[in-house]
Amino acid sequence: MNDQDMFQELELPSETVEFTPTRQAGLARLEKFASRTGQPYARQRNHDFGTALRRNVSVLSPWIRHRLITEEEVLHAVLAHHSISAAEKFIQEVFWRTYFKGWLEQRPSVWATYQYGLARALNDGTRYSDYQDAIAGRTGIACFDHWAQELVRTGYLHNHPRMWFASIWIFTLRLPWQLGADFFLRHLIDGDPASNTLSWRWVGGLHTKGKTYLARPDNIAKYTGGRFHPVGQLATVAEPLTEPFEHHRVPLPTIDPMPDGNFSLLVTGEDCQIETVLAHSPKARLGVLATPSFEVSPLVLSFATGAVEVSSGAVVNTRSDWSGQIIDAASVAETKTVVTGFAPVGTVADQLAELNLRDAGITLHQVRRDYDTLAWPYATKGFFGLKKKIPHVLRALGFAA
Ligand SMILES: Cc1cc2nc3c(=O)[nH]c(=O)nc-3n(C[C@H](O)[C@H](O)[C@H](O)COP(=O)(O)OP(=O)(O)OC[C@H]3O[C@@H](n4cnc5c(N)ncnc54)[C@H](O)[C@@H]3O)c2cc1C
């Protein structure tokens, strides 16, 4: 297809996506997009024509991130319209999320050192005004400033601008990558510890060691339909970042069988639909929101709160003392077991690790989905290791060949 045909194909009707934190809204978006996940997606996905033209990408990430709709549901919907090979590109994108989660689960020190590096960068005031200009969209680089403001205003950025933005942040503005990753986590409605941290590290050359991503003016012009062309404003080389330690791989956590008897359900933003895989209904439900050490934007907070609230049917509590609330809820329901969706490495897992339920005789049981259990073991090195196992994972999950 030549460039002219491509642009004709891309003259798509305007389509903006409302971020309503309900399962129905996610399913409605999925239903609308599933038929478009074949060749048109593969050809058009890299183009970003702005907030009002989101017809070429799914914009499903906020719902998938909180598992208001699951990866499996997305794959089912896609495969109802296309064969695996016709929707190959889209399916691979879904598995990128899986890859990042599985990889971080096996290298938790990356998350810990990111947080440490972030705290240091926040306390180091030397580049404070440059950092403030970057997050306010006042650098004088029109595309970068536009994306900074678009992110704050809408809570979403297309994947390609995320890559360009991170690259300009690291290699042109030379700001610490951890501050950029933190800016994203505060403002992305789909903000996810694994995808975000590892994508920033990938751009900077820390994930695939020595391989960086350089944002180029012509590439930006091509994929923004000529809206931006920052000639002469961007770094022309991208020397990989380095760090003074290795992140060793640790085994994936084992999964314990589901305990017998009554239980209370703890709903977190990691998996709002975990109840659907349980054999029995809980006696009580409690929804909790992770309280990260940083403040998130009102858009992020309202989506996350809504997601947990509609899924738990209970008052969402944002207080950091989860133990007391869980003990209270379990005791009212007269249960000694609390079940929750498996929390992958990230803020929720950090808070679960700090719980003190044992003194109250309560045990916490994390339920991991078969999808994660099957796919994560292949996320040990590069994405290719998981990519070549996608057909195997799909078969094991019961998808027809
Ligand atoms: C620097 C940087 C930071 C990022 N931070 C996040 C983040 O915090 N949370 C997040 O969910 N994604 C993050 N991504 C990945 C990606 O940009 C988004 O998942 C994607 O843009 C979401 O839009 P979409 O749903 O329209 O994607 P589509 O193109 O429609 O893709 C379908 C689904 O596949 C998954 N997916 C697609 N691309 C990626 C990818 N590169 N990595 C992981 N999963 C992917 C998502 O679940 C997405 O909903 C980041 C990427 C970069 C470069």
The ligand as an SDF file (V2000), in Angstrom:
LIG
                    3D

 53 58  0  0  0  0  0  0  0  0999 V2000
    6.7850    4.8020   27.7850 C   0  0  0  0  0  0  0  0  0  0  0  0
    5.5640    3.9210   27.7570 C   0  0  0  0  0  0  0  0  0  0  0  0
    4.7770    3.7970   28.8920 C   0  0  0  0  0  0  0  0  0  0  0  0
    3.6560    2.9560   28.8820 C   0  0  0  0  0  0  0  0  0  0  0  0
    2.9030    2.8630   30.0270 N   0  0  0  0  0  0  0  0  0  0  0  0
    1.8230    2.0280   30.0420 C   0  0  0  0  0  0  0  0  0  0  0  0
    1.0270    1.8950   31.2120 C   0  0  0  0  0  0  0  0  0  0  0  0
    1.2980    2.4800   32.2600 O   0  0  0  0  0  0  0  0  0  0  0  0
   -0.0620    1.0770   31.1590 N   0  0  0  0  0  0  0  0  0  0  0  0
   -0.3900    0.3920   30.0160 C   0  0  0  0  0  0  0  0  0  0  0  0
   -1.3980   -0.3120   30.0230 O   0  0  0  0  0  0  0  0  0  0  0  0
    0.3690    0.4820   28.9060 N   0  0  0  0  0  0  0  0  0  0  0  0
    1.4580    1.2760   28.8770 C   0  0  0  0  0  0  0  0  0  0  0  0
    2.2030    1.3810   27.7350 N   0  0  0  0  0  0  0  0  0  0  0  0
    1.9050    0.4730   26.6070 C   0  0  0  0  0  0  0  0  0  0  0  0
    0.9630    1.0120   25.5160 C   0  0  0  0  0  0  0  0  0  0  0  0
    1.3520    2.2990   25.1450 O   0  0  0  0  0  0  0  0  0  0  0  0
   -0.5000    1.0260   25.9450 C   0  0  0  0  0  0  0  0  0  0  0  0
   -0.8800   -0.2140   26.4970 O   0  0  0  0  0  0  0  0  0  0  0  0
   -1.3960    1.2900   24.7240 C   0  0  0  0  0  0  0  0  0  0  0  0
   -1.0270    2.5010   24.1180 O   0  0  0  0  0  0  0  0  0  0  0  0
   -2.8330    1.3460   25.1590 C   0  0  0  0  0  0  0  0  0  0  0  0
   -3.6540    1.8300   24.1240 O   0  0  0  0  0  0  0  0  0  0  0  0
   -4.6680    0.9010   23.3780 P   0  0  0  0  0  0  0  0  0  0  0  0
   -5.5020    0.1740   24.3600 O   0  0  0  0  0  0  0  0  0  0  0  0
   -5.3670    1.7410   22.3640 O   0  0  0  0  0  0  0  0  0  0  0  0
   -3.6930   -0.1330   22.6350 O   0  0  0  0  0  0  0  0  0  0  0  0
   -3.9480   -1.0840   21.3870 P   0  0  0  0  0  0  0  0  0  0  0  0
   -2.9560   -0.7290   20.3490 O   0  0  0  0  0  0  0  0  0  0  0  0
   -5.3450   -1.1060   20.9700 O   0  0  0  0  0  0  0  0  0  0  0  0
   -3.5070   -2.5080   21.9590 O   0  0  0  0  0  0  0  0  0  0  0  0
   -4.4380   -3.4300   22.5420 C   0  0  0  0  0  0  0  0  0  0  0  0
   -4.0100   -3.7810   23.9530 C   0  0  0  0  0  0  0  0  0  0  0  0
   -2.7410   -4.4130   23.9320 O   0  0  0  0  0  0  0  0  0  0  0  0
   -1.9640   -3.9930   25.0740 C   0  0  0  0  0  0  0  0  0  0  0  0
   -0.7940   -3.2550   24.5960 N   0  0  0  0  0  0  0  0  0  0  0  0
   -0.6590   -2.6040   23.4240 C   0  0  0  0  0  0  0  0  0  0  0  0
    0.5760   -2.1020   23.2970 N   0  0  0  0  0  0  0  0  0  0  0  0
    1.2380   -2.4370   24.4100 C   0  0  0  0  0  0  0  0  0  0  0  0
    2.5630   -2.2160   24.8660 C   0  0  0  0  0  0  0  0  0  0  0  0
    3.4660   -1.5620   24.1340 N   0  0  0  0  0  0  0  0  0  0  0  0
    2.9150   -2.6830   26.0820 N   0  0  0  0  0  0  0  0  0  0  0  0
    2.0190   -3.3770   26.8450 C   0  0  0  0  0  0  0  0  0  0  0  0
    0.7600   -3.6290   26.4560 N   0  0  0  0  0  0  0  0  0  0  0  0
    0.3740   -3.1710   25.2510 C   0  0  0  0  0  0  0  0  0  0  0  0
   -2.8690   -3.1130   25.9070 C   0  0  0  0  0  0  0  0  0  0  0  0
   -3.5360   -3.9060   26.8640 O   0  0  0  0  0  0  0  0  0  0  0  0
   -3.8450   -2.5770   24.8710 C   0  0  0  0  0  0  0  0  0  0  0  0
   -5.0640   -2.1920   25.4230 O   0  0  0  0  0  0  0  0  0  0  0  0
    3.3300    2.2170   27.7170 C   0  0  0  0  0  0  0  0  0  0  0  0
    4.1350    2.3640   26.5700 C   0  0  0  0  0  0  0  0  0  0  0  0
    5.2310    3.2010   26.5900 C   0  0  0  0  0  0  0  0  0  0  0  0
    6.0630    3.3270   25.3380 C   0  0  0  0  0  0  0  0  0  0  0  0
  1  2  1  0
  2  3  1  0
  2 52  2  0
  3  4  2  0
  4  5  1  0
  4 50  1  0
  5  6  2  0
  6  7  1  0
  6 13  1  0
  7  8  2  0
  7  9  1  0
  9 10  1  0
 10 11  2  0
 10 12  1  0
 12 13  2  0
 13 14  1  0
 14 15  1  0
 14 50  1  0
 15 16  1  0
 16 17  1  0
 16 18  1  0
 18 19  1  0
 18 20  1  0
 20 21  1  0
 20 22  1  0
 22 23  1  0
 23 24  1  0
 24 25  2  0
 24 26  1  0
 24 27  1  0
 27 28  1  0
 28 29  2  0
 28 30  1  0
 28 31  1  0
 31 32  1  0
 32 33  1  0
 33 34  1  0
 33 48  1  0
 34 35  1  0
 35 36  1  0
 35 46  1  0
 36 37  1  0
 36 45  1  0
 37 38  2  0
 38 39  1  0
 39 40  1  0
 39 45  2  0
 40 41  1  0
 40 42  2  0
 42 43  1  0
 43 44  2  0
 44 45  1  0
 46 47  1  0
 46 48  1  0
 48 49  1  0
 50 51  2  0
 51 52  1  0
 52 53  1  0
M  END
$$$$
